[in-house]
Amino acid sequence: VKKNPDVYPTFAEQYTDETVRNNSLIVECGDRSRFIGYDDIYVQEADIYSYSYTTSFDGEGAITSAIDYVVSEELPQIYILEGHGEADLPASFQEQIEKENMETSAISLLTVDAIPEDADCVMIYAPASDISQEEKELLAGYAAEGGKLFVVAGPVQDGILENLYSLLADYGVEANEGIVVEGDREHYSFQGPVALLPDMNSDAITDSLIDENYYPVMSISLGLTVTDNIGGGTVTELLTTSYASYSKLAGYGMTDYEKEDGDIDGPFALAVSIDTIGEGRIVWFTSSY
């Protein structure tokens, strides 16, 4: 239905507080509605290299997302852990979550006895300090019994997040101290040997990126070593460094990229996916950049 704002000046107010431009859309079904602004259909993005803007058409994506939202009775619930100095989600990531019609809520495991039953996923993003042993046990039980856990946690200024990374140790994945440096020029980007360009291994998560020839850049990463599986799950290495890589134990205190005595030899996994025996899943990235 076309609604002329000159004829119906208050029509859009029941759907949005935003300024409604011509050719904006409203998708409605029952009690649910979603406003799609003209800026959501033709998206402008700044190009930092040419100091200009590029415009792309995302009408199909925006409308598909809106239809999915208004016809879905229950939306996926993501609980985002807080209480450990976690960083805010990047804007582009937050927008993608919203576009996929996933609802997010903050959660502190210090104030609950169990992870909520409606949790489709628990996300941990860039914590600055470690979780407690009690929190670790809650998260481990949740994943082992069918829960989904998504973790983005890189190196921190002091030591290593032992309790958090012990979630991986339960499945034979060891977290190494330090920051990974890549010694193979084809495996790091122009920013330097800590801006890693890992190899992508085939998986449902990575296949579309491989097919489109994307390169993931993992800056300031912690290295994982997959050992003998002792947790009864299945570990898939999603991103891996070259054999020339090593983890500098100096971490954030490093003054150069040269390998020193005590540094740990690669290769390393920078992202893993773990299927637990209880049909749960853990997806883990070791850089928050």
N, C-alpha and C positions, 0 to 999 in steps of 0.2 A: 504494500500500500504506500503510495506517495503522499507525504504530508508536507504541504507548503508552510514554512514557518511564518510567513507573513499572514496567512489565514489562520493558522493554529499556533500562536506564539508561545503558548504554555505547554504544548503537547509533550515536548522532549523532557520537561522538568521531572516528570514522573519516572524517568529512566536514568537520568544522569545530571550531575552538577556541572559537567564540562561545557565549554562553548561548542555549540553544534554548528559545524560548517555544512555547506551544501554538499550533497552526495554522501553524507554520513548514513550509517545504517543502524537499525535496531532489530535484533533477532529475538523473538518472543515465543514461548511455548508454555502454556499453563501459567503458573505463578512465577516462572523464571524468565529473565530477560538479560541481554548483554548489549551494551552500546558499543558500536564500532565507529570510531571517529575517522574522518577522511585521512588523518595523519597515520592511522593504523593500516590503511589500505595502500597508500603510497608513502613508503617509509624513506625518510631522508637521513643519511648518515654522513658524518664528517670524514673527509679523507685528509689525514694529518700530513701526508706527503705533498699533496697538490694544493692544500689550503682551500679546498672546494668541497661541495656536497655531491653525493651520488644518491640517486633516487631509484628505489626498487619497488616492484609491485608485490604486495603480500595479501591481496584481497582474498584469494582462495584459502590461504592459511588462516586468516582472521575469521572468515565466515565459517570454515569447517570447525574451528575451535569453538566458536559461539554456538553452533548447532549442537555440538557434542555436549556443551555445558548445559543448555536449556533442556535437553532431553534425558540427561543422566540423573537418576534419582540419588545415587551416592557417588561422591567424588573421592579420589584417592587422598588419604590423610598422611601428610608427612610431618613428623615431629622433629624439630631442630634443637639439638642439645645446646644448653647454655650453662654458664657458671664457671667457665674455664678460660675466659678471655677470648672467646671465639670471634673471628672477624665477621663482618656483615657479608652476606652473599653478594657477589658482583651483580651489577644491574642487569647485564645481559642474561645472566643465569637465572636471576629472579624472574625476569620477563618470560623466559622460556618455560619455567615451571608454571607460571600463571597461564600461559598460552596452552599448555597441556592440561589445564584445568585440575591441577593438583593444589589442594588446600594445605597451607603450612601453619603450624603452631609451635611456639617455643615450649620446651620442657626442661625441667631440672630434675635429675634423678635423685637429688638429695631430699626431695619433698614427696616422693611417691614410693609405694611398696612394690610396684610392678609397672612395666611399660603398658600404656593403655591398650585395650583389646582392639580398638579401631585403628591402631597404627599400621598403615601399609608399609611404612619405611621410617627408620630413624636416621637422621643425617647429622654428621659431625663435621663442621667446616672450620678449618684453620684454628684449632685451639692453641693457646699460648702456654697453658699449663696442663698438667696431667690430671686424669680422672682418678677417683679413689678406687680401692680394691672392691668396695661394695658396688660401685657403679659398673666396674668391669664385669662383675659376676651377673648383674642384671642384663647387660648388653650381650654377654656370652650366652646366657640362657635364652634370651629372646631370639638370637640368630640360630641357635641349635634347634629350637623348637618351631622353626618355620618363618621367623621374622626376616625382614630385609634391612640390611645395615649398609649405609653409604658413607664412607669416610674420606675426607680430603685433609691430610695432615702431613705437613712437611717438617723439616728440621726446625728446632727452636734454639734460642740463644744459649740456653744452659742445658747440656746433657741431652737426654732422650726421654720421651714420654713413655716410661716403662710400662705402666699399667695399661695404657691405651694400646700400645703395640703388643702387649701380651695376648690381646685378642687374636692376633695373627699367629703367635707362637703356638697356640693351641692346635693349629693346623700345619705345623712344620714350616712356618715362614718366619725367618729371622730378620729383625731390623738391625741394620748396622749403624754405628755412630758416625757422625760427620756429615759432610756434604759431598755429593757425587760430582767428580770432575771427569770430563770425557777427553780421552787422549787421541781419538780418531777424528780428524777434521770433518769427515762426512757425517759425524754424529753430534755436532753441535752447531748452533746458529751463529750469526755474525756478532751477537752480543758477547760471546766468550764461552769458554769451556764448561761453564756451569749452566748455560742455556741449552739444555740437552735436546737432541733430536733422536729419540729412541726408535727402535724398530717396532712396528705394530704387528702383533700376531692375530691370526684369524679368530674372530669371536663375533657373536651377535652385536656386541657393543662397538667393535672396531671395523667390521666389514664394510659398512657404508663409507667410512672415512678412507679406507684402503682403496675402494673402488673409485672414489673421486680424487685420488692422489693428494690427500691432505697430509700435512706434516704437523704432528703435535709437538709443541715446544714446552718442555718441562724444566722450568728454571728453579734453582735452589731446591734440589730433590734429595731425599733420603733413599739409600739403596736397600733393597730387600733381597735376601737370599732364600730361595725355596729349597728346603732340605727334605729329608724323608718325611712323608705325611704321617703324622701321629694323631690326627684329630678325627679321622674317619670321613673327611670331606674330600672334595675334588678341587685342586688349585689350578687355575689357568693364568699364565703370565700374559698380561695384555700388552705391556710396553716393556722393552728390554734394552739395555745399553750394550755397547760393544765390549769385546774382550780387552780393549785398551783403556777402559774406564777404571777408576779407583775412587775410593771414598777418603777424602782428606779429614783426618781426625780433628784438625784445627777448627773445622766448621766455620762459623762466622768470624773467627779470629784469623783466618788465612790471609797471608799477605801476597801470595803468588799461587800459581797453579801447578808448581812443580811437585812431583811425587816425593814424599819423605818417608823415612823409616817409620814403620808402624801403620802407615796408611793401608787400607784394605783393598785387595785386588777385586775387580769385577769379573765377569759381567754381573749386573744387578737387574732385578725387576723393579720398575717404577710404578707399576699398577698391576693389581691382581684381582681376579674374580674367584670367589670360593663358594661352591655349592655344598651346603652342610648336609649331613645325613638326615636331618629332619625337614628337608626341602626348604630350608632357609637359604639366604644368600648374603655374602659380604662382598662389596665392591670397594676397592681401596686405591686411592691415588696418593703418592708421597710428595706432592708439591701442591701448595695452595696458590701458586702464581700461574 
